[in-house]
Amino acid sequence: MINDIKKRSLHRTKIIKGQVEGLEKMITKEEYCVDIMTQSLAIQRSLRSLNKLILENHLQTHAAMALSSKDATTQKDALEELLNLYELSNVRGK
């Protein structure tokens, strides 16, 4: 993992951990539902930020190497992996 991205990712996970702990306390204390949902949405936004960092690392390292490979199967697998991630990130709820 690229050092800068690793450092930023670990920092982001610590923030998320604190946010989740705060959310748990809010639920325990039966705080106002909208405040709980606001905290939950902030956590989701933080997770998206973390996902972006991890994706950036993957694209700069693993995906770049695989897509530039002379092996067609390696290229195809890398492309399929990225398309699956794209599809997963765009799945609509019921």
GROMACS elastic network, one bead per residue, 0.5 to 0.9 nm:
[ bonds ]
;  ai    aj funct       b0    kb
    1     4     6  0.86081   500
    1     5     6  0.71802   500
    1     6     6  0.61356   500
    1    54     6  0.89229   500
    1    57     6  0.65779   500
    1    58     6  0.82122   500
    1    61     6  0.78866   500
    2     5     6  0.54210   500
    2     6     6  0.60142   500
    2     7     6  0.86594   500
    2    57     6  0.64622   500
    2    60     6  0.86601   500
    2    61     6  0.81712   500
    3     6     6  0.50068   500
    3     7     6  0.61186   500
    3     8     6  0.86142   500
    4     7     6  0.51640   500
    4     8     6  0.62121   500
    4     9     6  0.85037   500
    5     8     6  0.50748   500
    5     9     6  0.58837   500
    5    10     6  0.84890   500
    5    53     6  0.63639   500
    5    54     6  0.75425   500
    5    56     6  0.81426   500
    5    57     6  0.66648   500
    6     9     6  0.50467   500
    6    10     6  0.61249   500
    6    11     6  0.85348   500
    6    53     6  0.84834   500
    6    54     6  0.84063   500
    6    57     6  0.85044   500
    7    10     6  0.53027   500
    7    11     6  0.62315   500
    7    12     6  0.86433   500
    8    11     6  0.50450   500
    8    12     6  0.61059   500
    8    13     6  0.86867   500
    8    50     6  0.85189   500
    8    53     6  0.78107   500
    9    13     6  0.62149   500
    9    14     6  0.87335   500
    9    49     6  0.89249   500
    9    50     6  0.60484   500
    9    51     6  0.88379   500
    9    53     6  0.65568   500
    9    54     6  0.74055   500
   10    13     6  0.50713   500
   10    14     6  0.63803   500
   10    15     6  0.87683   500
   10    50     6  0.89544   500
   11    14     6  0.52417   500
   11    15     6  0.64611   500
   11    16     6  0.87971   500
   12    15     6  0.50891   500
   12    16     6  0.62144   500
   12    17     6  0.86160   500
   12    46     6  0.72835   500
   12    47     6  0.82686   500
   12    49     6  0.79785   500
   12    50     6  0.63306   500
   13    17     6  0.60347   500
   13    18     6  0.86115   500
   13    46     6  0.85675   500
   13    47     6  0.83156   500
   13    50     6  0.74901   500
   14    17     6  0.50248   500
   14    18     6  0.63306   500
   14    19     6  0.86331   500
   15    18     6  0.51953   500
   15    19     6  0.62166   500
   15    20     6  0.87201   500
   15    43     6  0.89653   500
   15    46     6  0.80777   500
   16    20     6  0.61011   500
   16    21     6  0.85284   500
   16    43     6  0.62226   500
   16    44     6  0.89676   500
   16    46     6  0.65008   500
   16    47     6  0.73286   500
   17    20     6  0.51837   500
   17    21     6  0.62052   500
   17    22     6  0.85757   500
   18    21     6  0.50868   500
   18    22     6  0.61206   500
   18    23     6  0.85783   500
   19    22     6  0.50057   500
   19    23     6  0.61524   500
   19    24     6  0.86721   500
   19    39     6  0.73263   500
   19    40     6  0.82958   500
   19    42     6  0.80268   500
   19    43     6  0.63091   500
   20    24     6  0.61778   500
   20    25     6  0.86631   500
   20    39     6  0.84022   500
   20    40     6  0.79582   500
   20    43     6  0.70849   500
   21    24     6  0.50906   500
   21    25     6  0.63641   500
   21    26     6  0.87067   500
   22    25     6  0.51388   500
   22    26     6  0.62268   500
   22    27     6  0.87400   500
   22    39     6  0.80956   500
   23    26     6  0.50166   500
   23    27     6  0.62703   500
   23    28     6  0.85939   500
   23    36     6  0.65350   500
   23    37     6  0.88958   500
   23    39     6  0.63010   500
   23    40     6  0.68864   500
   23    43     6  0.89085   500
   24    27     6  0.52033   500
   24    28     6  0.61507   500
   24    29     6  0.86159   500
   25    29     6  0.60620   500
   25    30     6  0.84108   500
   25    31     6  0.87454   500
   26    29     6  0.51616   500
   26    30     6  0.60399   500
   26    31     6  0.53403   500
   26    32     6  0.82881   500
   26    35     6  0.83076   500
   26    36     6  0.63728   500
   26    39     6  0.89220   500
   27    31     6  0.62319   500
   27    32     6  0.88413   500
   27    33     6  0.85875   500
   27    36     6  0.69769   500
   28    31     6  0.78465   500
   30    33     6  0.78572   500
   30    36     6  0.87610   500
   31    34     6  0.85795   500
   31    35     6  0.70202   500
   31    36     6  0.67945   500
   32    35     6  0.53500   500
   32    36     6  0.64282   500
   32    37     6  0.88323   500
   33    36     6  0.50314   500
   33    37     6  0.61508   500
   33    38     6  0.85081   500
   34    37     6  0.50288   500
   34    38     6  0.60128   500
   34    39     6  0.86109   500
   35    39     6  0.62960   500
   35    40     6  0.86306   500
   36    39     6  0.51806   500
   36    40     6  0.62157   500
   36    41     6  0.86746   500
   37    41     6  0.60636   500
   37    42     6  0.85054   500
   38    41     6  0.51393   500
   38    42     6  0.62216   500
   38    43     6  0.87353   500
   39    42     6  0.50038   500
   39    43     6  0.63214   500
   39    44     6  0.87356   500
   40    43     6  0.51059   500
   40    44     6  0.63600   500
   40    45     6  0.87379   500
   41    45     6  0.62048   500
   41    46     6  0.86045   500
   42    45     6  0.50234   500
   42    46     6  0.62120   500
   42    47     6  0.86498   500
   43    47     6  0.61613   500
   43    48     6  0.86304   500
   44    48     6  0.62442   500
   44    49     6  0.86395   500
   45    48     6  0.50833   500
   45    49     6  0.63251   500
   45    50     6  0.87666   500
   46    50     6  0.62854   500
   46    51     6  0.86358   500
   47    51     6  0.60825   500
   47    52     6  0.85397   500
   48    52     6  0.61670   500
   48    53     6  0.87512   500
   49    52     6  0.51189   500
   49    53     6  0.65010   500
   49    54     6  0.88761   500
   50    53     6  0.51523   500
   50    54     6  0.63298   500
   50    55     6  0.85892   500
   51    54     6  0.51027   500
   51    55     6  0.60060   500
   51    56     6  0.84499   500
   52    55     6  0.50554   500
   52    56     6  0.60293   500
   52    57     6  0.86391   500
   53    56     6  0.50266   500
   53    57     6  0.63139   500
   53    58     6  0.86638   500
   54    57     6  0.51282   500
   54    58     6  0.61896   500
   54    59     6  0.86497   500
   55    59     6  0.60410   500
   55    60     6  0.85074   500
   56    59     6  0.52256   500
   56    60     6  0.61779   500
   56    61     6  0.85978   500
   57    60     6  0.52296   500
   57    61     6  0.60995   500
   57    62     6  0.80538   500
   58    61     6  0.52548   500
   58    62     6  0.53174   500
   58    63     6  0.58913   500
   58    64     6  0.80073   500
   59    62     6  0.62277   500
   59    64     6  0.57096   500
   59    65     6  0.87696   500
   60    63     6  0.66564   500
   60    64     6  0.56595   500
   60    65     6  0.82628   500
   61    64     6  0.55477   500
   61    65     6  0.63446   500
   61    66     6  0.87252   500
   62    65     6  0.53645   500
   62    66     6  0.61279   500
   62    67     6  0.85698   500
   62    78     6  0.85222   500
   63    66     6  0.50403   500
   63    67     6  0.58616   500
   63    68     6  0.83584   500
   63    75     6  0.87358   500
   63    78     6  0.61425   500
   63    79     6  0.82058   500
   63    82     6  0.83218   500
   64    67     6  0.53525   500
   64    68     6  0.61543   500
   64    69     6  0.85827   500
   64    78     6  0.89524   500
   65    68     6  0.52804   500
   65    69     6  0.61422   500
   65    75     6  0.89528   500
   66    69     6  0.51103   500
   66    70     6  0.86441   500
   66    71     6  0.84551   500
   66    74     6  0.57889   500
   66    75     6  0.55042   500
   66    76     6  0.87487   500
   66    77     6  0.82384   500
   66    78     6  0.59740   500
   66    79     6  0.87120   500
   67    70     6  0.83937   500
   67    71     6  0.89557   500
   67    72     6  0.88285   500
   67    74     6  0.72321   500
   67    76     6  0.79308   500
   67    77     6  0.88692   500
   67    78     6  0.63425   500
   67    79     6  0.73352   500
   68    71     6  0.86151   500
   68    75     6  0.71701   500
   69    72     6  0.73941   500
   69    74     6  0.66802   500
   69    75     6  0.63049   500
   70    73     6  0.89461   500
   70    74     6  0.80565   500
   70    75     6  0.78207   500
   71    74     6  0.53846   500
   71    75     6  0.64476   500
   71    76     6  0.87576   500
   72    75     6  0.50660   500
   72    76     6  0.60405   500
   72    77     6  0.85296   500
   73    77     6  0.60012   500
   73    78     6  0.85095   500
   74    77     6  0.51586   500
   74    78     6  0.61849   500
   74    79     6  0.86459   500
   75    78     6  0.51954   500
   75    79     6  0.62160   500
   75    80     6  0.86005   500
   76    79     6  0.51628   500
   76    80     6  0.60884   500
   76    81     6  0.85404   500
   77    80     6  0.50680   500
   77    81     6  0.60687   500
   77    82     6  0.87000   500
   78    81     6  0.50688   500
   78    82     6  0.63472   500
   78    83     6  0.86732   500
   79    82     6  0.51983   500
   79    83     6  0.61829   500
   79    84     6  0.85943   500
   80    83     6  0.50329   500
   80    84     6  0.60572   500
   80    85     6  0.86097   500
   81    84     6  0.51370   500
   81    85     6  0.63405   500
   81    86     6  0.87084   500
   82    85     6  0.50818   500
   82    86     6  0.61943   500
   82    87     6  0.86080   500
   83    87     6  0.60966   500
   83    88     6  0.85097   500
   84    87     6  0.50254   500
   84    88     6  0.60261   500
   84    89     6  0.85376   500
   85    88     6  0.50234   500
   85    89     6  0.61038   500
   85    90     6  0.86300   500
   86    89     6  0.52147   500
   86    90     6  0.63535   500
   86    91     6  0.89000   500
   87    90     6  0.51908   500
   87    91     6  0.62913   500
   88    91     6  0.54903   500
   89    92     6  0.88369   500
